[in-house]
Amino acid sequence: MMVIKGTIPANTLGNNLVGDVLHLPADRCAWTTSASSAGGYQVDKAFFIHSTGNVTIVTPTLGYIGKSGRFVEIAT
């Protein structure tokens, strides 16, 4: 399952997830990428598409949930 890992502002989604790192489904997000100086690519901006509007994801990272249940990073 592809996910975007990051944090969202407090009370944005009707809850109080202050500082919690979330794994949001990538099919419900939009993001932009650019080339990384270390090779590969990086996620510049990411938004969670919500019914009341797009929510900015702070420090987004693209990845997937592996068989062991851990987050595996694809791009920083």
WOKABEL-V40804 format. One record per residue. PHI is phi in degrees with one decimal (* if undefined). PSI is psi in whole degrees, -180 to 180 (NA if undefined). D_FIRST is the distance of its C-alpha to the first C-alpha in Angstrom with 1 decimal. Layout:
BEGIN
phi;psi;d_first
PHI;PSI;D_FIRST
PHI;PSI;D_FIRST
END
This chain:
BEGIN
phi;psi;d_first
*;121;0.0
-75.6;135;3.8
-139.0;160;6.4
-109.4;122;10.1
-97.2;132;12.1
175.1;-173;15.7
-116.9;158;18.5
-124.2;156;20.1
-60.4;151;23.8
-58.7;141;25.4
60.0;20;25.7
-71.7;-41;23.8
-102.7;23;21.7
79.6;21;24.6
-140.5;178;23.9
-116.0;72;25.1
-98.5;57;22.2
-67.9;118;24.6
74.1;1;23.1
-76.0;137;20.0
-85.0;125;16.9
-110.0;153;14.1
-114.2;99;10.3
-95.5;138;10.1
-58.3;129;7.5
-64.8;-27;8.1
-73.9;-6;9.4
-110.9;17;12.0
-127.5;161;13.1
-128.2;143;15.5
-151.2;161;16.4
-120.9;149;19.0
-126.9;163;19.2
-148.4;166;22.3
-67.5;141;23.5
-95.0;146;23.6
-67.3;-22;27.0
-89.1;5;25.5
96.4;154;24.0
81.8;-145;20.7
-146.5;167;19.6
-134.3;154;18.9
-87.5;121;17.5
-85.5;-51;20.8
-137.2;148;20.0
-145.4;145;17.1
-133.8;138;17.6
-90.3;125;15.9
-85.1;111;17.3
-117.3;159;19.1
-62.4;-26;21.9
-97.9;1;24.6
139.6;168;23.6
-73.6;138;21.2
-111.3;125;20.6
-70.3;134;20.7
-100.6;122;18.2
-86.4;139;20.4
48.7;61;19.5
-74.3;145;16.1
-137.9;131;13.9
-89.3;138;11.0
-170.1;-162;8.5
-146.1;162;5.3
-92.0;118;5.6
-76.2;177;7.9
-60.4;-30;9.9
-82.4;-5;12.3
91.9;3;10.2
-92.1;154;11.1
-76.0;129;9.9
-115.9;117;10.4
-74.1;135;12.0
-104.9;-43;12.2
-142.0;146;14.9
-83.6;NA;17.1
END
